[in-house]
Amino acid sequence: MNWLYEPWNWYVAGPLIGLFVPLLLITTNKMLGLSSSFEHLCILILPQNRREMFKFNMQENGWKLSFMVGIGIGAFIVAQYMSPTPLHFLPEQYHTLQGYAKLFFGGILVGFGTRYANGCTSGHSIFGLSILQSSSLKATLAFFAGGLLYTFIATYL
């Protein structure tokens, strides 16, 4: 059981992620991505009469919500029972009004970016690239360029 408590090497974790993509596509004919799951969660919160304009089909998209809930449950189990040290949900610096404001506006920017890019980093960078979508290559390059630019600005300015 000790191997579960240690970080896995890239040459083990990478191929496992890589094998998950075709397995999901072959067995379910579905594409992986979380931004559409959050969109569907928001649609479910809407009143019934407004839901219809989004053409949401629970039969077709219910698995995404289960997937999203499973990620949360898995993260909780790992944080509570498989970490050698206690893990906290957020670093202390975010437990202030300014920290909450940063998280809120950061969340808005991430939400806007995922809708503008028509998908999230996991959807484009893991799944989209594996099925050779050119739009996913462009989005992934933009994600990396934005990350590098922000890191440069935050570090040197």
N, C-alpha and C positions, 0 to 999 in steps of 0.2 A: 504493500500500500504506500510505501514511502515515495514511489515514483509519481503518485498523484499530487504530492505536496510540493514538489520541486518544479521550477519552470521547465517546459519541454524544449528541447533543441529545435532550431528552425527546420532542420532536415526531417524532423518527425511531424511537427505541427503543420508546416507548410503543405506537404503532400496530403495530410488528412483534410485540410481545408480544400485543397485542390480536388480531392476525390469526392467531397461532399457536393460540389457543384454539378458534375454530370449525374451523380446519383439522384439528386433532387430533380433535375431536368428529365431524366429517363423515367423515374418512377412516378412523378406527379405531373410532368409537363408544365411545371410552374417555375417562375423566376424568383430568385432570392433578392430581398431588399426590405429595409425597414421603414423608409419614408412613406411608402404607400400604406403600410400597416398603421402608422400614426394618422394618416389621412382618413382611413376607414374607421379608426377609433373616434375621430372627431365627427365623422358622418353619423355614427351610431348615437352620439350625444345629441345631435340635432333633433328637433321635433319631427314626427313621422311625415307631416306634409311637406317639409323642406328636404327630406332625405331623397325623395324621388327624383329631384332635379340632378342628383349626382349619379343616378343609375347604379346604386350600390346593391349588390347581390350577396346576401349573407352565405348562401350555399357555396358560391364560388370563392368568396374572400374570407370566410370564417377561419380558415387555416392560418392566415397571416396573423390574426389576433391571437390565436393559440400559440403561435411561434413567438410572438412578442411577449406574452405572459410567461412562456417557458424560459425565455432569456432572463427575465426578472427573477423568476424562482430559482433558476440555476445560479445566478449571481449571488442571491441571498444565501443559498446552501454553501457555496464556496466561501463566501465571506465569513459565515458563522462557524462552519465546521471544518474547513480545510485549510485555513490560514494559520500559520504558526504564531502570528501576532494579531491583535485586534485590528480590524479595518474600520475606518470611519467613512461615512457616506461622503462627506465633504471636508476638505482641509479647513482649519480654524478661520483662515482669512475670509472665508465666504459666509461666516455666521454673523455678518453685520449688515446694516442697511445697504451700504455701498456694495458689499459682496452679493447680496440678493439682486441688486440692480444690474450688476455685471452679468449674473447668470440669466436674468430675464432678457436683457437686450442681446446677449450672446445667443440665447435660444431662438429669439426672433430672427436674428441674422442666419443662423443655421437652418431654420425652417424655410426662410426665403430662398437661401442658396440651394436647398435640396429640391424645392419646387421649380426654381429657375433652371437647374441642371437636369430636371426631370429624373431625379433619383439621388440616392445618398452615396456616400463613399463606398460602403460595402456592396451596394447594388452595382455600381459602375466598376469599381476597381477589382472586385473579386468575381462577380458573376458576368458583368458585361464584357470585360476583357477576355474571359475564358471562352465566350462564344463569339469573339472577334467583332464586336460592335465598334465601329469607328467613333460613334458619339461617346462611348465609354472611354476610349483612349483620350479623346479631347478633354472630357470631364476630369479624368484622373490626372492628366498633365496640369490642368488648371488647379486642381486640389493641391498638388505638390508645389506648384509655383506660388500659390497663395500662402501656403504654410511656410515656405522658405522666405517669402517677402515679409510676412509677419514676424518670423523669428529674427530676421535681420533688423527690422524696425524696433522690436521689443528689446533686443540685445544691445544695439549700438546707438539708438537715438533716445 
